[in-house]
Amino acid sequence: MSEIVKIGKRYTIVIPKDFRQKLGLKEGQLSEIRLEEGKIIITPKVSDPFRRLSELIGDVVYNEETEKRAEKWLLGEAQSR
């Protein structure tokens, strides 16, 4: 998926609507921006980690597998910050 966009005043770029909808982006949401091999990479940050965790594991049933999945996700979130 790609689209050509124009760089505006103060070097702003509008993220196309289809991209925003597909990613579930909201105005004011935090995102990480980094430079990799001459490319700008923008990664949206999870605005509600508890909702995202619920999406990943579904209904919470506490057992060893659920605990491992939650721990893996939480470690990934901590490392990305």
Secondary structure, DSSP 8 states (H G I E B T S, - for coil): --------GGG-----HHHHHHHT--TT--EEEEEETTEEEEEE--S-HHHHHHHHH-S---SHHHHHHHHHHHHHHHHT-
